[in-house]
Amino acid sequence: MAGSDVRSTRLTGVVSAAVGPARIRQVQIKTTSGSPRFTVTDGNGGAIVLDMDLNADDTHSVNIPGDGIRVSDIYVSVFTACTSVTVFYS
């Protein structure tokens, strides 16, 4: 999928990005105090494709190697001690 346009969406909770089939290229997550955790599934109820425990009170930028993570839809299923996530996808 080289040469595809990269887009982004900002999410603030357990929600579908409603972008349809996509490849996740990068995520940027802002966390608060406590035990931050962020999980993405392949659509609502699908397999877990990205699951991260994060440091509190920080901003994290995670690049996904290769062609990214292919999903039928980007669905945030766990959003604990996070304020927002920006997902970059193509």
N, C-alpha and C positions, 0 to 999 in steps of 0.2 A: 504494500500500500504506500510505497514511497511516493512523495510528491503530493500527498493528500493535504488538504487544508486542515490546520489544527484550529479547533474551537475551544471555548471554555464555558463552564457554567458554575455559578456559585450556589452552594447548598448550605442550609442552616439546620438540618435535622434529619430524622429518618424519613426518607423520601426518594421517589424516583426522579431521575434527571429528565425523563421523558424525551430522550434523544434518539431512541431506537438503537439498532445495532451500531456498535462503536468499538474503538480500541482506545483504552485508557493509556495516555502517554505520560502524564505527570499529575501529582496531587500536591496541593499546598494547603496545610491544615493549621489553623490557629487554635491553640489549646488553652484551657484554664487550669485552675488548681485541681488536685485530686489525682485520679488515675485515668488519664485520657486513653480512649480506645476508639478506633475507627475501622469499620468493616464494610466492604462492598460485596454484593452478591450479583450473580448473573441474572438480573431481573428479580422481581419480587418472589421470594421463596426458592430461588435458584441456588446453585453451588456458591460457596464462598470463594472469591477470586483474589481478594486483598484483605488482610487482617493485620492491623498494626496496633501495638501498644506504644504510647508516645510519652515523652517527657512533659511535665506540667509547665504551664505558663511560658509557652514558647511558640514559635512559628516554624513549621517543618515543611521542607520541600523535598519530595520524593520523586525521582525520575524512574520510570519503568523502562527496563532495557529492551533491546530488540525492537519488535514491531508493536510492543505494548500488550495489554491484556484485552482479549476479544470478549465482548459481552453482547447479549441480546438487548440489554438496556442497563444503564448504570443505576444501581439501586443501593442506597446507603441504608444498611440494616442495623448498624450499631453506631451511635454517635454520642459517646459519653465524655463529658468534660471537654467538649470542643465548642467553639463559637461559630466557626464556619470552615468550609472546605471549598477550594476552587479546583475543579477537575478539568484538566486539559485532555481533549480527546480528538480523534479523527475518525 
